[in-house]
Structures are given as structure tokens and as C-alpha cells.
Amino acid sequence: MTPRTARFREEDRSAAIDYFNKAEDNHKAMLSAFTARHFNAAGTLALQCAISSADALGVYFRGVRSVSKDDLDICELIATIPLPEAKDRSGLLRRIIGKKNLIQYERRNISAKESEELAKAASRFYQWACSLARPV
């Protein structure tokens, strides 16, 4: 049996801004892709926006980010943020990441409605993250 690889890596808390910048780029591109009716691209960017936002929060609050092959591991980290809404937001992140297989690997294209739901969910998570920890 091989040992389980580390799920989290320590990061200097000042690196949070780099992850926020990635999240911001993905958020803007997601909105543009959705407006242009590029629904698959918008879905992929929604996923990336949410993950980068979560990385930013993990680095900001805990000094770590997920390096796990299982994207859902980051949800556990978000749930440990010392805020009453953290568990609820962790669930929102879990729902977004739960769409990864559909977005990136399945044959069918995501629908306009699915893309819109993902964009709204990713925007809520991104805006929550920015309201907590986005450096000015």
C-alpha cells in the first residue's frame, strides 16, 4: 500500500493575492464567455474561478492550499474557516466542483441553463471570498 500524498501545501499568507488575481481573471472571462454564449467555456471558467477563490481563502485564513488530486478536498479546508457561513459556502463549492466531470469530460455540451447556474454559483462564491479577504 502506498502512502497517501499530502493534500495541502503551506503557503505564505501574502500569496493569497495571487490566487485572488487568478480568481478575478477567471470570473471576468467566465462572464464574457457566458455573454458570448460559449457555455462550455463559461462552465470551465466557473470551476476555475471557484477553485482559485478557495485557494485564496485557504492561504489567507490557514496558510495552506490544496494540492490534492481530489478537488473536493478543498471543501474540507473551506469548512474550517472560522466563520458561521463557512460550512454553507463549503457546500456551495462542493456543488460547483461536483460538476467538473460534466463540464470537462463528458461528451455532451452543457446547456445554457447549466452554464448560467454554474456562473451564478461561482460568482456567489467568488464575491463571498472577496468580501472576506481580498487585499486592496
C-alpha positions in Angstrom: 0.0 0.0 0.0 1.4 3.4 -1.0 1.2 6.3 1.5 -1.3 9.0 0.8 0.3 12.1 -0.6 -0.1 15.4 1.2 -3.4 17.1 0.5 -2.3 20.6 1.5 0.8 22.7 1.0 1.9 25.5 3.2 2.0 28.9 1.5 3.0 32.3 2.8 -0.3 34.2 3.5 0.9 37.1 1.3 0.4 34.7 -1.7 -3.4 35.0 -1.2 -3.4 38.0 -3.6 -2.0 35.8 -6.4 -4.9 33.4 -6.1 -7.4 36.2 -5.9 -6.0 37.6 -9.1 -6.4 34.2 -10.8 -10.0 34.1 -9.5 -10.7 37.6 -10.7 -9.4 36.8 -14.2 -11.4 33.6 -14.4 -14.5 35.4 -13.1 -14.3 38.1 -15.8 -13.6 35.6 -18.5 -16.5 33.4 -17.3 -18.9 36.3 -17.6 -17.6 37.2 -21.1 -17.8 33.6 -22.2 -21.4 33.3 -20.9 -22.4 36.5 -22.6 -20.9 35.2 -25.9 -22.9 32.0 -25.4 -19.8 29.9 -25.0 -21.4 27.8 -22.4 -18.7 25.1 -22.1 -16.0 27.7 -21.6 -18.1 29.5 -19.1 -18.6 26.3 -17.1 -14.9 25.6 -17.1 -14.1 29.1 -16.1 -16.7 29.0 -13.3 -15.0 25.9 -11.9 -11.6 27.5 -12.1 -12.9 30.7 -10.5 -14.3 28.8 -7.6 -11.1 26.8 -7.0 -8.9 29.8 -7.2 -11.2 31.7 -4.8 -11.0 28.7 -2.4 -7.2 28.6 -2.8 -7.1 32.3 -1.9 -9.2 31.8 1.2 -7.2 28.7 2.3 -3.9 30.7 2.0 -5.4 33.8 3.7 -7.0 32.1 6.7 -4.9 28.9 7.1 -1.7 29.5 5.3 -2.3 26.4 3.1 -3.8 25.5 -0.2 -5.0 22.2 -1.6 -2.6 20.1 -3.7 -4.8 17.0 -3.7 -5.7 15.2 -6.8 -9.3 15.2 -5.4 -10.6 18.7 -6.0 -13.3 18.1 -3.3 -10.6 18.1 -0.6 -10.5 21.8 -0.7 -14.1 21.9 0.5 -12.9 20.5 3.9 -10.4 23.3 4.2 -13.1 25.9 3.5 -15.4 24.4 6.1 -12.7 25.1 8.7 -12.6 28.8 8.2 -13.7 30.3 11.5 -16.9 31.9 10.2 -20.5 30.8 10.7 -21.2 30.6 7.0 -18.1 28.7 6.1 -19.8 25.3 6.1 -22.6 26.5 3.9 -20.2 28.1 1.4 -18.2 24.9 1.5 -21.3 23.1 0.3 -21.7 25.6 -2.5 -18.1 25.0 -3.5 -18.8 21.2 -3.4 -21.7 21.6 -5.7 -19.6 23.6 -8.2 -16.8 21.1 -8.2 -19.3 18.3 -8.4 -20.0 19.4 -12.0 -16.3 19.0 -13.1 -16.9 15.7 -14.8 -19.8 17.0 -16.8 -18.0 20.2 -17.7 -14.7 18.8 -18.7 -15.0 15.1 -19.6 -18.5 14.2 -20.8 -19.3 14.1 -24.4 -22.4 16.4 -24.3 -22.2 20.1 -24.1 -23.5 21.9 -21.0 -26.8 23.7 -21.6 -27.3 27.4 -21.3 -29.3 26.8 -18.1 -26.5 24.7 -16.6 -23.9 27.2 -17.5 -26.0 30.0 -16.0 -26.4 28.1 -12.8 -22.7 27.4 -12.5 -21.8 31.1 -13.3 -24.2 32.3 -10.6 -22.9 29.8 -8.1 -19.2 30.6 -8.9 -20.0 34.4 -8.7 -21.6 34.0 -5.3 -18.6 32.0 -4.0 -16.1 34.5 -5.6 -17.9 37.5 -4.2 -18.0 35.9 -0.7 -14.3 35.2 -0.8 -13.5 38.8 -1.9 -15.7 40.2 0.8 -13.7 38.3 3.4 -10.1 38.6 2.4 -9.4 40.3 -0.9 -6.4 42.7 -0.2 -6.9 46.2 -1.6 
